[in-house]
Amino acid sequence: MPSSTRYQTHWGFPILPLLLFHIFPLIHPTIGRGQHHPTHSHKRSLAQHIAQQHANEAVASLGLVETMPRSNVTAIIPTTPIIRRDDAQDFQTLVCKGESLMDRVIRRTTLVGNVFKESDIDAAWFWDEDEDFLPSPNILPALQDLGIPHDEEDVEFVEINQNIAIRIGDQEYPPTGGRYHNAYIAAGPRSTIIAQRNFSPRLLAAPGQKIPQLHRWSDVVWLAWTILAGNDDKGQLRYIIRENITTKLTRRIMEYIKRARPDTNFLPWPGQLYDLASDEGKALLASPHGVGVAYLVADHSDVLGSKKYPVVCIFTAPTRDEGREEKNDYYMIWELRDPTEMDEMELDRLKTCRDMI
């Protein structure tokens, strides 16, 4: 073959320039694709980094381990083949949803706007109290360290079920099997809800089945909380604990965070803390075990006041079910932070979070 046609295709086009056009930008990605301007992202990461250093001392009083926030999702998506692409995509999707929820939570924007009365829960749900309930041993270290009362007389465990047909007005609703089983601790500034077994009617109802308007976890649990806590404590809710998380999406996201960041290891209490300035915190807020917290805070800011800055701690404990494949159970503790209780360092962190939205 003559040298003049050596790098030509059978269409007669020179192939070498084509190769250089497509391959060289991979070697130097700024060639042929415009210059990269890192100034904005760099400033944002630096602001987070500075705020993080201040926040470490602020969270030490809780006994929690603070984690460095991430400002860019792609920065924590690894190339190792053990990360499933679906997990990375789900993580990115939840980060975007979490940013929207964060905006509404911090700005106290109502998400749903439904206003239910305490009597509505009796019309749509059936209520049963268990006076012998005690919290799981796996969360006792957290309760003790956070100063949350947890003796038998301190805890009210309530099973709220939708297991028989009901009639509301002229509309009859068949049973959905929905159930919200939670413990409520009205203890002033340490008031806590322990979410144990929660299955939404929308999740369990048959396709096309009508469900009552009062069906969301955030609405049902809030009404139960206001009834049990009374006027003195209902506005002082501080902690929401999600026990023994089995929902696949939430667990996949937590496993993804653990695999994607070599420095992350969800150990027993005190575990690892994330706030809403981090992508991890945003994704967890939008997960099935965080979105209810967002709705609860945003829709009831008239009672909760300025407690609108959730942070979440994840920790694990050895599973107590020998038949399960998973060796560890996952737990979340959401803390509703009040800016009036924060010192100057924590307020700097809160300002960073607001600036991002």
Secondary structure, 3 states (H helix, E strand, C coil): CCHHHCCECCCCCEHHHHHHHHHHHHHCCCCCCCCCCCHHHHHHHHHHHHHHHHHHHHHHCCCCCECCCCCCHHHHCCCCCCCCHHHHHHHHHHHHHHHHHHHHHHCCCCCCCCCCCHHHHHHHCEEEEECCCCCCHHHHHHHHHCCCCCCHHHCEEEEEEECCCEEECCEEECCCCEEEEEEEECCHHHEEEEEEEEECHHHHCCCCCCCCCCCCHHHHHHHHHHHHHHHHHHHHEEEEEEEEECCHHHHHHHHHHHHHCCCCCCCCCCCEEEECCCHHHHHHHHCCCCHHHHHHHHHCHHHHCCCCEEEEEEEEEECCCCCCCCCEEEEEEEEEECHHHCCHHHHHHHHHHHHCC
